[in-house]
C-alpha cells in the first residue's frame, strides 16, 4: 500500500513540475476579477450539483487587476472545487471579492467543518491531502497550484478556519494596479 501511495505521489509531482513551469509564464492583462470568478463558478457548477452543494456569490467588488487570466481562473476554480469536495451534501460554498488597499481578494468559504490548526500551514504543499478520508479526491495538487499562481502574481494564498467552526475560508490575494497619477 505504501508503495502505491509513493507511486501516486511521484506521479503527482511529475504532473506538477511541468504545470508549475507553465504557471510562471505569465501573460498579464487587465481583467475584471468578478468575471473570472463567474467563469470559475460556471466550471464547478456541475460538480457542485452532483455533490448536492450550492455555490453562490456573496459581495463582489467589481475590481480590475493585471493578471494572467488563465492562471487566476484556474486558481479560483481550484479553490471552489476543493470547497465543494469537502462540503457535505446540502451545504453551501460562497465566493466573494473585495478590495483591500492595493490588493483584491477572492475568498471562498466552505462548510468542511474546519481543519486542525496544525494542518493549515501544510495545505498548499504539493501532494498533501490531510488524512485518509481525503484519499481518492485528487492528487493534492489543486491548492499547490493556487499558491504558485498567487506567488507568481506577487500575491498570497491562505486558508483560515471560520470562527464559528463550520468550515474554512480560502483566500487568493492579488495586487491591483495603483491608481493613475494625476497629470501635472
C-alpha positions as CSV (number, residue, x, y, z in Angstrom):
1,X,0.0,0.0,0.0
2,X,2.8,2.4,0.9
3,X,4.4,1.7,-2.5
4,X,1.2,2.5,-4.3
5,X,0.9,5.8,-2.4
6,X,4.6,6.6,-3.1
7,X,4.0,5.9,-6.8
8,X,0.9,8.1,-6.8
9,X,2.7,10.9,-5.1
10,X,5.6,10.6,-7.6
11,X,3.1,10.8,-10.4
12,X,1.6,13.9,-8.8
13,X,5.0,15.6,-8.8
14,X,5.6,14.5,-12.4
15,X,2.4,16.3,-13.3
16,X,3.0,19.3,-11.0
17,X,6.6,20.2,-12.1
18,X,5.8,21.0,-15.7
19,X,2.5,22.6,-14.7
20,X,4.1,25.0,-12.3
21,X,6.6,25.9,-15.1
22,X,3.7,26.9,-17.3
23,X,2.2,29.0,-14.5
24,X,5.4,31.0,-14.3
25,X,4.9,32.1,-17.9
26,X,2.5,34.9,-17.2
27,X,0.6,36.8,-19.8
28,X,-0.7,39.8,-17.8
29,X,-3.7,41.8,-18.9
30,X,-6.3,43.9,-17.2
31,X,-9.2,41.7,-16.2
32,X,-12.4,42.1,-14.2
33,X,-11.8,39.8,-11.3
34,X,-15.5,39.2,-10.8
35,X,-15.7,37.9,-14.4
36,X,-13.0,35.4,-13.6
37,X,-14.9,34.3,-10.5
38,X,-18.1,33.9,-12.5
39,X,-16.2,31.7,-15.1
40,X,-14.9,29.5,-12.2
41,X,-18.3,29.2,-10.6
42,X,-19.7,28.1,-14.0
43,X,-16.9,25.5,-14.3
44,X,-17.6,23.9,-10.9
45,X,-21.4,24.1,-11.2
46,X,-21.8,20.5,-12.5
47,X,-19.6,19.1,-9.7
48,X,-21.5,21.1,-7.1
49,X,-24.8,19.9,-8.4
50,X,-23.7,16.3,-8.4
51,X,-22.4,16.7,-4.8
52,X,-25.6,18.4,-3.7
53,X,-23.7,21.6,-2.7
54,X,-24.9,25.1,-3.5
55,X,-22.3,27.5,-4.9
56,X,-23.2,31.2,-4.7
57,X,-21.6,34.6,-4.9
58,X,-21.6,37.0,-2.0
59,X,-20.5,40.6,-2.3
60,X,-18.4,41.3,-5.4
61,X,-16.0,44.3,-5.5
62,X,-16.0,45.0,-9.2
63,X,-12.3,45.4,-9.3
64,X,-9.8,45.1,-12.2
65,X,-6.3,43.6,-11.8
66,X,-3.4,42.9,-14.1
67,X,-3.4,39.1,-14.1
68,X,-2.8,36.0,-16.1
69,X,-6.4,35.3,-16.9
70,X,-5.9,31.6,-17.4
71,X,-3.9,31.1,-14.3
72,X,-6.1,33.1,-12.0
73,X,-9.3,31.5,-13.3
74,X,-7.7,28.1,-12.7
75,X,-6.7,29.1,-9.2
76,X,-10.2,30.3,-8.3
77,X,-11.6,27.1,-9.9
78,X,-9.3,25.0,-7.7
79,X,-10.4,26.9,-4.6
80,X,-14.1,26.3,-5.5
81,X,-13.6,22.7,-6.5
82,X,-11.7,22.0,-3.2
83,X,-14.5,23.7,-1.2
84,X,-17.3,21.7,-3.0
85,X,-15.4,18.4,-2.4
86,X,-15.1,19.0,1.3
87,X,-18.6,20.5,2.0
88,X,-21.2,17.9,2.9
89,X,-24.3,17.4,0.8
90,X,-26.8,20.1,1.4
91,X,-24.1,22.6,2.3
92,X,-23.1,25.9,0.7
93,X,-19.9,27.3,-0.7
94,X,-19.8,31.1,-1.1
95,X,-17.3,33.1,-3.1
96,X,-16.8,36.9,-2.7
97,X,-14.3,39.5,-3.8
98,X,-13.1,42.6,-2.0
99,X,-10.5,45.3,-2.4
100,X,-8.1,46.0,0.5
101,X,-5.8,48.8,-0.4
102,X,-3.8,47.8,-3.4
103,X,-5.0,44.2,-3.3
104,X,-8.0,42.3,-4.5
105,X,-9.0,39.2,-2.6
106,X,-11.1,36.3,-3.8
107,X,-12.4,34.4,-0.7
108,X,-14.1,31.0,-0.8
109,X,-16.0,29.9,2.3
110,X,-17.0,26.3,2.7
111,X,-18.7,24.0,5.2
112,X,-16.0,21.5,5.7
113,X,-16.2,21.6,9.5
114,X,-12.8,23.1,9.8
115,X,-9.2,21.9,9.6
116,X,-6.9,21.2,12.6
117,X,-4.7,24.3,13.2
118,X,-1.5,22.2,12.8
119,X,-2.6,21.2,9.3
120,X,-3.3,24.7,8.0
121,X,0.3,25.6,7.0
122,X,0.5,22.3,5.1
123,X,-2.5,22.8,2.8
124,X,-0.5,24.4,0.0
125,X,2.2,21.7,-0.1
126,X,2.1,19.6,-3.3
127,X,0.7,16.2,-2.6
128,X,-0.6,16.9,0.9
129,X,-4.1,15.7,1.5
130,X,-4.5,15.6,5.2
131,X,-5.9,12.3,6.3
132,X,-7.1,9.0,4.8
133,X,-10.6,10.4,4.4
134,X,-9.3,12.6,1.6
135,X,-7.8,9.8,-0.4
136,X,-9.3,9.4,-3.9
137,X,-10.2,13.0,-4.1
138,X,-7.3,14.1,-6.4
139,X,-3.6,14.1,-6.0
140,X,-3.3,17.1,-3.6
141,X,-2.1,19.5,-6.3
142,X,-5.0,22.0,-6.6
143,X,-4.0,24.2,-3.6
144,X,-0.3,24.0,-4.6
145,X,-1.3,25.4,-7.9
146,X,-3.3,28.2,-6.2
147,X,-0.2,29.1,-4.1
148,X,2.0,29.2,-7.2
149,X,-0.4,31.4,-9.1
150,X,-0.6,33.7,-6.1
151,X,3.2,33.8,-5.8
152,X,3.9,34.5,-9.5
153,X,1.5,37.4,-9.3
154,X,3.1,38.9,-6.2
155,X,0.2,37.8,-4.1
156,X,-0.6,35.2,-1.5
157,X,-2.9,32.3,-0.8
158,X,-4.1,31.4,2.7
159,X,-6.7,29.3,4.5
160,X,-8.3,30.1,7.8
161,X,-10.9,28.3,9.9
162,X,-14.2,30.2,10.2
163,X,-14.7,31.5,13.8
164,X,-17.9,29.5,14.2
165,X,-16.1,26.2,13.4
166,X,-18.3,25.3,10.5
167,X,-15.7,25.5,7.8
168,X,-12.8,27.4,6.2
169,X,-12.2,30.4,4.1
170,X,-9.5,30.1,1.4
171,X,-8.3,33.4,0.1
172,X,-6.4,34.3,-3.1
173,X,-4.9,37.8,-2.7
174,X,-3.6,39.6,-5.8
175,X,-2.1,43.1,-6.3
176,X,-4.2,45.6,-8.2
177,X,-2.8,48.3,-10.4
178,X,-2.1,51.5,-8.5
179,X,-4.4,54.4,-9.2
180,X,-3.4,56.6,-12.1
181,X,-1.2,59.5,-11.2
182,X,-3.0,62.8,-11.9
183,X,-1.4,64.8,-14.7
184,X,0.7,67.8,-13.8
